[in-house]
Amino acid sequence: MSHAPVPVSEIPSDVLERFTAPRSSVAGLIMDRPRLMGVLNLTPDSFSDGGTFMDPRIAVQRARQMLVEGADILDLGGESTRPGAQIVSADEEIARTAPVIRAIRAEGISAPISIDTRKADVARVAAEAGASMLNDVSALSFDPEMAGFAASVDAPLCLMHAQGTPETMQDNPHYADVVLDVYDALEEIVQRAEQAGIPRDRILVDPGIGFGKTLDHNLAILRNISVFHGLGCPILLGVSRKGFIGKLADVPNPADRGPGSAALGLDALRQGVQVLRCHDIETHRQAIALWRALL
């Protein structure tokens, strides 16, 4: 497929409308200001904080802390999708996530909870426990039942681009033009979701930084992330603590990469990104507060 720049006057009206139309609310949150999604990994092997929040009591404490610091959404996951990670059974994933979701709701916390999973059974139990959003890094490609389940519930769905699977995605990622290739892939993904009965106004898109991308691929996407507004969906960006930040800033410990993560987040917000998925909520809150004051 060939691509070439065109004047604004030649952009088809339906595409132009996607760029400019207000975005739908996400789990009751109006997309009129930057939103923070707090990461809560309930896994023993996540790259940044694996094993830290396996105890449900500690996980609930962390959830409450993130909300106090300024998180708008909690994103809970029971399966690591870091490069090289192995598949976790649905039963194990449910055992890690459902009790924590129930415990959070039992505490009277009403904030949106996103379940970060590729599996319909996990998503179903999470929704029954109180989750109100789905975050599928496989973009409905891992579990053939996920699309049907997502269509059956009135919940936002985040669809992420990835080249390959966590086990193999960093072996040799290749694109003709990473920005346009990822855009085209996400357009096809969103169309398939619509054909499955999931309306576009319930979909968020995530370009999948680090998921089958080299450092240069990541930077190219981040420099041009505003292009993805053409999909007509809120954009969710997840760069928090990722390895390429450590390489560029010479920070080997993932837990020390909050400032670098926030720096990338601010440039994404400058380009109109609506949701930042991050570990270091307070760091991002402060950065955004000062950024907005300057504007």
DRENPA-440287 format. One record per residue (C-alpha): residue number from 0; residue in three letters; y, z, x. Coordinates in nm, 2 decimals. Layout:
<pts>
<NUM; "ALA"; <Y; Z; X>>
...
</pts>
This chain:
<pts>
<0; "MET"; <0.00; 0.00; 0.00>>
<1; "SER"; <0.34; -0.10; 0.14>>
<2; "HIS"; <0.66; 0.11; 0.10>>
<3; "ALA"; <1.02; 0.04; 0.15>>
<4; "PRO"; <1.35; 0.22; 0.07>>
<5; "VAL"; <1.54; 0.11; -0.24>>
<6; "PRO"; <1.89; 0.18; -0.37>>
<7; "VAL"; <1.92; 0.45; -0.64>>
<8; "SER"; <2.02; 0.18; -0.88>>
<9; "GLU"; <1.67; 0.02; -0.84>>
<10; "ILE"; <1.47; 0.34; -0.90>>
<11; "PRO"; <1.27; 0.30; -1.23>>
<12; "SER"; <1.43; 0.52; -1.50>>
<13; "ASP"; <1.11; 0.72; -1.55>>
<14; "VAL"; <1.09; 0.81; -1.18>>
<15; "LEU"; <1.46; 0.89; -1.16>>
<16; "GLU"; <1.41; 1.12; -1.46>>
<17; "ARG"; <1.14; 1.31; -1.28>>
<18; "PHE"; <1.38; 1.37; -0.99>>
<19; "THR"; <1.66; 1.51; -1.20>>
<20; "ALA"; <1.51; 1.67; -1.51>>
<21; "PRO"; <1.50; 2.06; -1.52>>
<22; "ARG"; <1.16; 2.20; -1.44>>
<23; "SER"; <0.95; 2.38; -1.69>>
<24; "SER"; <0.92; 2.76; -1.66>>
<25; "VAL"; <0.62; 2.89; -1.46>>
<26; "ALA"; <0.44; 3.19; -1.62>>
<27; "GLY"; <0.76; 3.28; -1.80>>
<28; "LEU"; <0.98; 3.24; -1.49>>
<29; "ILE"; <1.27; 3.00; -1.53>>
<30; "MET"; <1.30; 2.77; -1.23>>
<31; "ASP"; <1.68; 2.83; -1.20>>
<32; "ARG"; <1.66; 3.01; -0.86>>
<33; "PRO"; <1.41; 3.05; -0.57>>
<34; "ARG"; <1.09; 3.23; -0.67>>
<35; "LEU"; <0.86; 3.42; -0.43>>
<36; "MET"; <0.48; 3.43; -0.46>>
<37; "GLY"; <0.34; 3.72; -0.28>>
<38; "VAL"; <0.00; 3.66; -0.10>>
<39; "LEU"; <-0.27; 3.92; -0.15>>
<40; "ASN"; <-0.58; 3.83; 0.03>>
<41; "LEU"; <-0.89; 4.02; -0.09>>
<42; "THR"; <-1.11; 3.88; 0.19>>
<43; "PRO"; <-1.26; 4.01; 0.52>>
<44; "ASP"; <-1.17; 3.69; 0.71>>
<45; "SER"; <-0.83; 3.55; 0.62>>
<46; "PHE"; <-0.64; 3.44; 0.93>>
<47; "SER"; <-0.35; 3.68; 0.89>>
<48; "ASP"; <-0.46; 4.00; 0.71>>
<49; "GLY"; <-0.84; 3.97; 0.66>>
<50; "GLY"; <-1.00; 4.30; 0.56>>
<51; "THR"; <-0.67; 4.48; 0.51>>
<52; "PHE"; <-0.67; 4.49; 0.13>>
<53; "MET"; <-1.04; 4.49; 0.04>>
<54; "ASP"; <-1.02; 4.84; -0.11>>
<55; "PRO"; <-0.88; 4.79; -0.47>>
<56; "ARG"; <-0.66; 5.10; -0.44>>
<57; "ILE"; <-0.49; 4.97; -0.13>>
<58; "ALA"; <-0.47; 4.62; -0.29>>
<59; "VAL"; <-0.29; 4.77; -0.60>>
<60; "GLN"; <-0.05; 4.96; -0.37>>
<61; "ARG"; <0.03; 4.64; -0.18>>
<62; "ALA"; <0.08; 4.45; -0.51>>
<63; "ARG"; <0.33; 4.71; -0.63>>
<64; "GLN"; <0.51; 4.71; -0.29>>
<65; "MET"; <0.55; 4.33; -0.30>>
<66; "LEU"; <0.70; 4.34; -0.65>>
<67; "VAL"; <0.94; 4.61; -0.54>>
<68; "GLU"; <1.04; 4.40; -0.24>>
<69; "GLY"; <1.12; 4.10; -0.47>>
<70; "ALA"; <0.80; 3.91; -0.54>>
<71; "ASP"; <0.80; 3.72; -0.87>>
<72; "ILE"; <0.43; 3.62; -0.87>>
<73; "LEU"; <0.12; 3.78; -0.72>>
<74; "ASP"; <-0.13; 3.54; -0.57>>
<75; "LEU"; <-0.48; 3.69; -0.53>>
<76; "GLY"; <-0.76; 3.52; -0.35>>
<77; "GLY"; <-1.12; 3.62; -0.27>>
<78; "GLU"; <-1.22; 3.33; -0.05>>
<79; "SER"; <-1.05; 3.24; 0.28>>
<80; "THR"; <-0.95; 2.87; 0.31>>
<81; "ARG"; <-0.83; 2.89; 0.67>>
<82; "PRO"; <-0.96; 2.62; 0.90>>
<83; "GLY"; <-1.33; 2.66; 0.96>>
<84; "ALA"; <-1.38; 2.91; 0.68>>
<85; "GLN"; <-1.72; 2.91; 0.50>>
<86; "ILE"; <-1.77; 2.89; 0.12>>
<87; "VAL"; <-1.80; 3.22; -0.06>>
<88; "SER"; <-2.03; 3.24; -0.37>>
<89; "ALA"; <-1.86; 3.27; -0.71>>
<90; "ASP"; <-2.02; 3.61; -0.77>>
<91; "GLU"; <-1.88; 3.75; -0.45>>
<92; "GLU"; <-1.54; 3.60; -0.52>>
<93; "ILE"; <-1.54; 3.76; -0.86>>
<94; "ALA"; <-1.64; 4.09; -0.72>>
<95; "ARG"; <-1.35; 4.09; -0.48>>
<96; "THR"; <-1.08; 3.97; -0.73>>
<97; "ALA"; <-1.15; 4.08; -1.09>>
<98; "PRO"; <-1.15; 4.46; -1.03>>
<99; "VAL"; <-0.81; 4.43; -0.85>>
<100; "ILE"; <-0.66; 4.22; -1.13>>
<101; "ARG"; <-0.78; 4.48; -1.39>>
<102; "ALA"; <-0.65; 4.76; -1.18>>
<103; "ILE"; <-0.31; 4.60; -1.15>>
<104; "ARG"; <-0.29; 4.55; -1.52>>
<105; "ALA"; <-0.41; 4.91; -1.58>>
<106; "GLU"; <-0.11; 5.02; -1.38>>
<107; "GLY"; <0.11; 4.86; -1.64>>
<108; "ILE"; <0.22; 4.58; -1.40>>
<109; "SER"; <0.31; 4.28; -1.62>>
<110; "ALA"; <0.42; 4.04; -1.34>>
<111; "PRO"; <0.25; 3.70; -1.34>>
<112; "ILE"; <-0.08; 3.70; -1.14>>
<113; "SER"; <-0.21; 3.38; -0.99>>
<114; "ILE"; <-0.58; 3.35; -0.90>>
<115; "ASP"; <-0.63; 3.15; -0.59>>
<116; "THR"; <-0.97; 2.99; -0.64>>
<117; "ARG"; <-1.15; 2.66; -0.64>>
<118; "LYS"; <-1.42; 2.78; -0.89>>
<119; "ALA"; <-1.40; 2.77; -1.27>>
<120; "ASP"; <-1.62; 3.08; -1.31>>
<121; "VAL"; <-1.39; 3.28; -1.08>>
<122; "ALA"; <-1.08; 3.15; -1.27>>
<123; "ARG"; <-1.24; 3.23; -1.61>>
<124; "VAL"; <-1.32; 3.59; -1.52>>
<125; "ALA"; <-0.98; 3.63; -1.36>>
<126; "ALA"; <-0.80; 3.51; -1.67>>
<127; "GLU"; <-1.00; 3.75; -1.88>>
<128; "ALA"; <-0.90; 4.03; -1.64>>
<129; "GLY"; <-0.53; 3.94; -1.68>>
<130; "ALA"; <-0.44; 3.65; -1.44>>
<131; "SER"; <-0.19; 3.41; -1.59>>
<132; "MET"; <-0.18; 3.13; -1.34>>
<133; "LEU"; <-0.43; 2.91; -1.15>>
<134; "ASN"; <-0.39; 2.80; -0.79>>
<135; "ASP"; <-0.66; 2.55; -0.68>>
<136; "VAL"; <-0.63; 2.44; -0.32>>
<137; "SER"; <-0.89; 2.17; -0.39>>
<138; "ALA"; <-0.68; 2.02; -0.67>>
<139; "LEU"; <-0.97; 2.02; -0.92>>
<140; "SER"; <-1.20; 1.84; -0.67>>
<141; "PHE"; <-1.44; 2.12; -0.57>>
<142; "ASP"; <-1.57; 2.24; -0.91>>
<143; "PRO"; <-1.62; 1.97; -1.18>>
<144; "GLU"; <-1.57; 2.24; -1.45>>
<145; "MET"; <-1.23; 2.35; -1.32>>
<146; "ALA"; <-1.03; 2.08; -1.49>>
<147; "GLY"; <-1.19; 2.15; -1.83>>
<148; "PHE"; <-1.12; 2.52; -1.79>>
<149; "ALA"; <-0.76; 2.46; -1.68>>
<150; "ALA"; <-0.71; 2.24; -1.98>>
<151; "SER"; <-0.84; 2.50; -2.22>>
<152; "VAL"; <-0.60; 2.78; -2.11>>
<153; "ASP"; <-0.22; 2.78; -2.15>>
<154; "ALA"; <-0.15; 2.87; -1.79>>
<155; "PRO"; <0.04; 2.70; -1.51>>
<156; "LEU"; <-0.18; 2.52; -1.25>>
<157; "CYS"; <-0.09; 2.46; -0.89>>
<158; "LEU"; <-0.26; 2.15; -0.73>>
<159; "MET"; <-0.25; 2.13; -0.36>>
<160; "HIS"; <-0.31; 1.83; -0.13>>
<161; "ALA"; <-0.58; 1.87; 0.14>>
<162; "GLN"; <-0.75; 1.61; 0.36>>
<163; "GLY"; <-1.11; 1.73; 0.39>>
<164; "THR"; <-1.24; 2.08; 0.33>>
<165; "PRO"; <-1.16; 2.41; 0.50>>
<166; "GLU"; <-1.48; 2.37; 0.71>>
<167; "THR"; <-1.37; 2.03; 0.86>>
<168; "MET"; <-1.01; 1.96; 0.76>>
<169; "GLN"; <-0.86; 2.01; 1.11>>
<170; "ASP"; <-1.12; 1.80; 1.30>>
<171; "ASN"; <-0.92; 1.48; 1.31>>
<172; "PRO"; <-0.66; 1.44; 1.03>>
<173; "HIS"; <-0.51; 1.09; 1.01>>
<174; "TYR"; <-0.25; 0.93; 0.79>>
<175; "ALA"; <-0.07; 0.59; 0.80>>
<176; "ASP"; <0.25; 0.77; 0.68>>
<177; "VAL"; <0.18; 1.14; 0.61>>
<178; "VAL"; <0.47; 1.19; 0.37>>
<179; "LEU"; <0.40; 0.89; 0.16>>
<180; "ASP"; <0.03; 0.92; 0.18>>
<181; "VAL"; <0.04; 1.28; 0.06>>
<182; "TYR"; <0.29; 1.18; -0.22>>
<183; "ASP"; <0.06; 0.91; -0.34>>
<184; "ALA"; <-0.24; 1.14; -0.33>>
<185; "LEU"; <-0.06; 1.41; -0.53>>
<186; "GLU"; <0.05; 1.15; -0.79>>
<187; "GLU"; <-0.31; 1.05; -0.84>>
<188; "ILE"; <-0.41; 1.41; -0.85>>
<189; "VAL"; <-0.15; 1.49; -1.12>>
<190; "GLN"; <-0.25; 1.19; -1.32>>
<191; "ARG"; <-0.62; 1.29; -1.32>>
<192; "ALA"; <-0.51; 1.64; -1.43>>
<193; "GLU"; <-0.32; 1.48; -1.72>>
<194; "GLN"; <-0.62; 1.27; -1.82>>
<195; "ALA"; <-0.82; 1.59; -1.83>>
<196; "GLY"; <-0.58; 1.74; -2.08>>
<197; "ILE"; <-0.34; 1.93; -1.85>>
<198; "PRO"; <0.02; 1.84; -1.93>>
<199; "ARG"; <0.25; 1.77; -1.64>>
<200; "ASP"; <0.49; 2.04; -1.75>>
<201; "ARG"; <0.22; 2.30; -1.66>>
<202; "ILE"; <0.16; 2.17; -1.31>>
<203; "LEU"; <0.30; 2.27; -0.98>>
<204; "VAL"; <0.24; 2.07; -0.66>>
<205; "ASP"; <0.18; 2.19; -0.31>>
<206; "PRO"; <0.18; 1.94; -0.02>>
<207; "GLY"; <-0.07; 2.16; 0.16>>
<208; "ILE"; <0.09; 2.24; 0.49>>
<209; "GLY"; <-0.19; 2.29; 0.75>>
<210; "PHE"; <-0.47; 2.16; 0.52>>
<211; "GLY"; <-0.59; 1.85; 0.71>>
<212; "LYS"; <-0.25; 1.81; 0.89>>
<213; "THR"; <-0.15; 1.83; 1.26>>
<214; "LEU"; <0.17; 2.00; 1.38>>
<215; "ASP"; <0.35; 1.67; 1.36>>
<216; "HIS"; <0.22; 1.60; 1.01>>
<217; "ASN"; <0.34; 1.95; 0.90>>
<218; "LEU"; <0.69; 1.89; 1.04>>
<219; "ALA"; <0.72; 1.55; 0.88>>
<220; "ILE"; <0.64; 1.68; 0.54>>
<221; "LEU"; <0.88; 1.98; 0.58>>
<222; "ARG"; <1.16; 1.75; 0.69>>
<223; "ASN"; <1.11; 1.53; 0.38>>
<224; "ILE"; <0.97; 1.77; 0.12>>
<225; "SER"; <1.25; 1.67; -0.13>>
<226; "VAL"; <1.06; 1.34; -0.18>>
<227; "PHE"; <0.80; 1.53; -0.38>>
<228; "HIS"; <1.05; 1.61; -0.66>>
<229; "GLY"; <0.96; 1.25; -0.77>>
<230; "LEU"; <0.64; 1.39; -0.91>>
<231; "GLY"; <0.84; 1.57; -1.18>>
<232; "CYS"; <0.67; 1.91; -1.11>>
<233; "PRO"; <0.79; 2.23; -0.95>>
<234; "ILE"; <0.71; 2.24; -0.58>>
<235; "LEU"; <0.52; 2.53; -0.42>>
<236; "LEU"; <0.53; 2.56; -0.05>>
<237; "GLY"; <0.29; 2.77; 0.16>>
<238; "VAL"; <0.38; 2.79; 0.53>>
<239; "SER"; <0.37; 3.17; 0.57>>
<240; "ARG"; <0.24; 3.29; 0.91>>
<241; "LYS"; <0.06; 2.96; 0.97>>
<242; "GLY"; <-0.06; 2.87; 1.32>>
<243; "PHE"; <0.19; 2.59; 1.39>>
<244; "ILE"; <0.47; 2.85; 1.35>>
<245; "GLY"; <0.30; 3.06; 1.62>>
<246; "LYS"; <0.29; 2.75; 1.85>>
<247; "LEU"; <0.65; 2.65; 1.80>>
<248; "ALA"; <0.79; 3.00; 1.82>>
<249; "ASP"; <0.54; 3.14; 2.07>>
<250; "VAL"; <0.42; 3.41; 1.84>>
<251; "PRO"; <0.05; 3.46; 1.88>>
<252; "ASN"; <0.01; 3.74; 1.63>>
<253; "PRO"; <0.02; 3.60; 1.27>>
<254; "ALA"; <0.17; 3.92; 1.13>>
<255; "ASP"; <0.48; 3.87; 1.35>>
<256; "ARG"; <0.56; 3.53; 1.21>>
<257; "GLY"; <0.76; 3.64; 0.91>>
<258; "PRO"; <1.10; 3.53; 1.05>>
<259; "GLY"; <0.97; 3.18; 1.14>>
<260; "SER"; <0.81; 3.15; 0.80>>
<261; "ALA"; <1.15; 3.25; 0.63>>
<262; "ALA"; <1.34; 2.99; 0.84>>
<263; "LEU"; <1.11; 2.71; 0.72>>
<264; "GLY"; <1.14; 2.85; 0.37>>
<265; "LEU"; <1.52; 2.84; 0.37>>
<266; "ASP"; <1.52; 2.47; 0.47>>
<267; "ALA"; <1.27; 2.40; 0.19>>
<268; "LEU"; <1.50; 2.57; -0.06>>
<269; "ARG"; <1.79; 2.36; 0.07>>
<270; "GLN"; <1.58; 2.06; -0.04>>
<271; "GLY"; <1.52; 2.21; -0.38>>
<272; "VAL"; <1.17; 2.37; -0.35>>
<273; "GLN"; <1.12; 2.62; -0.63>>
<274; "VAL"; <0.85; 2.85; -0.51>>
<275; "LEU"; <0.77; 3.00; -0.17>>
<276; "ARG"; <0.42; 3.15; -0.12>>
<277; "CYS"; <0.46; 3.42; 0.15>>
<278; "HIS"; <0.32; 3.74; 0.30>>
<279; "ASP"; <0.65; 3.90; 0.41>>
<280; "ILE"; <0.84; 3.94; 0.09>>
<281; "GLU"; <1.12; 4.16; 0.22>>
<282; "THR"; <1.19; 3.93; 0.51>>
<283; "HIS"; <1.22; 3.63; 0.27>>
<284; "ARG"; <1.42; 3.82; 0.01>>
<285; "GLN"; <1.68; 3.91; 0.27>>
<286; "ALA"; <1.70; 3.56; 0.41>>
<287; "ILE"; <1.74; 3.41; 0.06>>
<288; "ALA"; <2.00; 3.67; -0.04>>
<289; "LEU"; <2.22; 3.58; 0.26>>
<290; "TRP"; <2.16; 3.21; 0.22>>
<291; "ARG"; <2.26; 3.22; -0.15>>
<292; "ALA"; <2.57; 3.43; -0.06>>
<293; "LEU"; <2.68; 3.16; 0.18>>
<294; "LEU"; <2.64; 2.89; -0.08>>
</pts>
